[in-house]
């Protein structure tokens, strides 16, 4: 597969590679800072979210490499050009559980000839993966930056199942709202989500355009604020792309927010040529590989296992959080943003919301993201 796919349009100084890992993956990655002996340079590992790719870090890779780092961004398990995972709904979806994703990251580090990571940086669903890397393997991951998705700490060690049950009851409580609603993560965990998006009525390219647009700062109604608490009524304040209509597909939920042709032509952070990279990759693979992660995240048994093993633990490596000021993702889990700053981390050094950025912060405002990353990394030295 690595030789049959067309090359990606990469910035100067960024190249693609593959690594066979101990976890059975043929992992595709992008890297910069590869001149000379790469193992002599501190490693930065950049972990994307959904529905994204290693390509989402195209603006960070060369800048961080210029600062003296070996910078690697993989297509994670189930995504893009990485193969070896199970991307069938009927398949081994539990192989995408959180600790397996951590093991995938460690295996890639070792396959690249490194022993540790100066900083693991994760965005969206890559943010909790980065946090769990730092929580469970601080000997490998010496610092962590999370983007767009706060990490409130592991599930509780006692009564984790009861906590999950309360969350599930809240999700089901959305059915009683007028009009009835559904939570996107539980929708993503169902059997139809992949087909709904892969074969969206408006076409995959248009679906992705609307999805990226409505979660960005370009969509003016994105004016997020903390929610009142864990109630269906509070959750109902979230936009339709988080708390969807009960009978909507995600393609239907975002279709009304398709930007105009003029707005698309004016988009500087996601021109159609960049969007075409995502569309081509997801047209080839579908979305199920990434959706397996959501199935693991909503599963009661896996939730309880994490609590039993890691409940009550804090992350004790230097940490930072970066998000867009127009990103509802900061507040979608009530209290998580505050818990991240007060109790989940013992060395939280930076927590910054960037103006004029929504959920895709490292793509919408790369100069400011890069400045903050370099400032945090300089502080580690």
N, C-alpha and C positions, 0 to 999 in steps of 0.2 A: 504493500500500500504506500509506503514512503516514497517510492519512485514513480508512482502512477498519478499522483495528484499534482496539479499545477502549483508553482511556487507562490507564496503569499507576497503581497506588495509591502515589503518591510523597509523601515528607515535605514539610512546608511549606518553601518556599524552593527546592525542586528542580523543574526542568521538563525536558521532553523536547524534543529538536530533531533535525534531520536536516542532513547536509552532503554535498554531492556532491564527491568527492575526485578528485584527478588520477590515482588508481589505478583509477578506474572503479567505486568503491563509492558507494552511496547509504547513508551511514553514520548509523545511529541512535545518539544519545548522550543521556545525562542530564547536566545541569549545575546548578551552584549558584554563587552569587557573581556573578551576571550583571547586577546593577544598575550603572548608570553605564557608563563606557567600559571594557569588559572587557579590552581590549588594554593598558590601563594597569596591570592587576593581574598579578602573577606567576601563571603557569598551572601547575596540577597535573594530570597525566594519569594516570587510574586504569585499569589493564588487568586484566580478570577472567580466570579460568581455566575449566576444564571440570569438570562441566557447569554452568556459571554464566552470568551475564549482567551487563550494566551495573548491574542492580538489586542485585547483590551488594554494591555500595558505598553502599547507601541510608543506612547509619549514619555514613559518613564524609563524604559530600558536604556536608551543611549545617554540620557542625562545622568542617571545613577552610575553608569559605567564610566563616564567621564570623571566622576569623583573618586575613582579607584576601585570600584567593586566589580566582582563577577556577578552578573545579574541574570537570573534564570526565571522564566515564566512558562510553566507547563500548561498544556491542555490537560485538565484533571480527569480523573476516572469518569468515563462516560461521555466525554466531550471531544469535539473536534477530531483531530488526527491521531489521538491516543486510542489504541486498541488493547483488547485483552479483558476488559470488563464485560459485564452482562447487561446489554441494553434492551432486553426484552421484558415486557411487563410480567410475563409468566416466568421469567428467569430468576436468577439469584440476586434479587434486589437488596437483600440484607448485606451483601458484600460492599455496599456503598455506605455503611454506617460510619459514624464520625471517627472512631478510633482506627478504622481501616484507612480512611482518608489521611489520617496522621501517618500511619505506616507507609502509605504511598509516598508522602512527602519525604520521609526519612529514607526510604529506598532510593528515591531519585537523588537525594543528596549524596548517598554512598556511591551510586552508579556514576556520578559525575566526578568522583574522586575526592570529595570533601568529607570532613568529619563533623562539621557543625555549620550553623547558619548565623551570620552576624545579626540578621533581622529577617523575620518572616512577615510578609505584608499581604493582607487579604482583604478583598472587597466583596460586599454582598454575602452570598453563602460562603465565599472564601474567607470572610472575616471570622466566623466561628471556627472554621477549620484552622486558621492561623492561631486563634486563641487556644484551642485544644492542643495544638502543637506545643505552644509555650507552657500550658498547664501540665501536660503529661510527659513532655520530653525537654525540660529546661536545659539538660546537658547538651542537647543538640541545637535548640533554638534559643539564642541568647537574648533576643529582644523581639517585640511584636508590635506591629501597627495594624489596627483594624479600621476599615472604612465602611461607612454607611449602615452597618448592622452592629449595634452595641452588643456586648457580651456581658450578661449579668451574673456569670458564674455557672458552675455545674448545677444540675438538679439537686434537690436536698437528699441527704443520705438516708433520712427516715421519711417514710410516707411519700416517696417519689410517685408511686402509683396513684395515690390519692390526689396529689398535685396534678398529675396528668389527667385524671378523671375530671377534675374541676375545669381544666382547660377545655377538655372535650365537651363537657356540658355547656360551657360558654359558646363553643363553636356551634353546637346544635341549637342553642338559644337564638342564634341569628335567624333561624327559620321562623321564629315568632314575630319578627319585626314586620312592619308594614311600610314598604313592600319587603317580602322575605329576602334575606341575603345569605351568602356563603363565604367562608374564609378561603382565600386563594391557596393556602398551603394544603388544605384538605382537598380542594379541587385538584391541585397538582398531584396529589397522592392517588387519584382515581384512575380508572382504566381508559377514560376518553380524552384526557388532557393532551396527550401526545398527538393524537389524530386531529383534535380540534385546532391545534396550532400549526402542525406540520402541513395540514391540508386546509388551511384557513380559507373561507370563501373569498376573501379579498386578495388572496395570494400571499405567499410567505414573506416576500419582500415588503409588501404593504403592511402586513401584520406587524413585522418587526419595527417598521418605521413608526407606526402608531404607538407601539409598546414603549419604545425608547423615548419618543416625544412626550408622552403623557406623564412619564416619571422624571422628566428633566425640568430644569428651571425655565425652559421655553414655554411650558404650560403654565400660564399665569395663575390659575386657581390653586397651584401648589403653594399653600401658605400654612405649613405644619405648625402644630403646637402640642404640648403634652396632653394626653387623654386623661379623663377624670378617674379612670380606674378600670378594673377587669369586669366590665359589664358589656352586654350586647349593645346597649344604647351608646356607650362610649366608643366601642369599636365601629359603630355605624357612622361615626364622623370621618373615618378613613375613606379615601377615594375608592371608586369602583374597581380599580385595579388591585386593591387589597381586599376589600369586603365587597364581593361581586354580587350582582343580582342572582337570586337563587337558581334561576334557570339559564343563566348566561354561560357561554363558553368564554375563555379569555379573549379569543378573537372578537367575539361580540362585545365584550366589555370595553375594549380599547378602540373599536372601530369608529365610534362617534367623535373621537379626538384625533383623527387623522389630520395632520397639518396640511395646509394648502400647498400647492405646487410652488408658490412664491416663498413660503416659509421653508420648504425643503431646500430650494435653491439657495436660500440665505443661510442655511445651517453651516456654521463654521466648525462646530465640534464633531458633527457626524455627517459629512458629505455623502452623497449617494455612492461614491466609489468605495468608501469605507463600509457603509452598510452592506454593500454587495458582497464583501468578504464574509460577514456573518450569514447572510442569506444563502450563499453558496455552500457554506459548511453545514448549516442546519438543513438545507434541502437534501444534502447527501446523507446525513445521519439521523435526522429527526431529533426529538427532544427527550426521548425516554431515558437516555443515559443520565442526564442531569436530573430528571424527575425522580429517579430512584432515590436521590438524596432526600427529597421531601418525604417520600414514603418512610424512610428511616427516621426522619425527624418527627413525624407524627405517630410513630409506633410506640405504644405504651411500654412494651417489654424492653426495647432498646433504651428508651428514656429512663426507665428504672435502673437498668444496668449501669448507665453512666452515673446515676446518683449513688448507687451502692459502692461503686469504685472510687468516685472522686468528689462526692458531696462534701461541702464544707471547706474544700481546698481553695486557696487563692492563687492567682498568677503572680509570681514573685520576680519576674524579669522586667526590665524597663519596658514600658508600654505607652502607646499613643492611640488616639482615636481621631479620625478625620472624616468629615461628612459634608454634604452640601446643606446650606441653610434652607433650601427649598425641598428637602428630602423628607417625606413622611416616614421613611424607613427608620429614622432615628427614634420615632415615638410609637411605632406600631405595636410593640410589646410594652404596655404601661409599666413604668418604673425601671426598665432595663437601663436606660441612659443614665439615670441617677445612681443605680446600684453599681454600674461599671465604674463610676467615679469615686464611690464612697466605700465599697466593701469587696468587690470582686478582684481588685488589683492592689498590690501593696506599693507599686512604683509607677503609678500613672503620671506621666510627665507632661503630656500634651493632650488637650481635648479641644478641637477646633472645628467650628462650623463655617464653611466658606460661602460668602455671598455669591449670588448669581450662579449657583450650582445646585442641581438636583441629585438624583440617585446615582448618576454616572459620573461621579465627582472627578475621577482621575482623567476622564475624557473631556468633560465640560470645562474644567479649569486646570489644565495640566501645569501651567507655570506656578500657580500657587500651591498645588499639591506637591510638586517637585521641590519647591522652596521649603515647605514644611517637613518633608521627608529628609532632606539634606540637613536641616537644622536639628531634627531629632537624632539623626545618625551621627552628626558632629558631636552632639552631647554625650553619646555613648563612649566616644574616645576619651 
